[in-house]
Amino acid sequence: MKYEIQFLASAAKEFNSLPKDVKTRVAKALDGLEVNPRPPGVRKLRGHKRLYRIRVGSYRVVYEIDDDAKVILVTRIRHRREVYR
């Protein structure tokens, strides 16, 4: 019952431009989402039906869950001071 992780083109670009150590931690967090898309510490974004965010150090991963298709769509990966703008 694993979920498939997909990226918006902009999120893939953000992921690739992360510092190497942060990229490793984000990749590990995304691997965890495949098994449990709502891990402890996940927050649902207010004003959005299907958007969630997880913390990875000072970075935030914003994603959408489609339970029917078993897909997680990563929409943004940014530093916490710029992710919600």
Buried (B, 14 or more C-beta within 10 A) or exposed (E): EEBEBBBBEEBEEBBEEBEEEBBEBBBEBBEEBBEEBEEEEBEEBEEEEEBBBBEBEEBBBBBBBBEEEEBBBBBBBBEEEEBEE
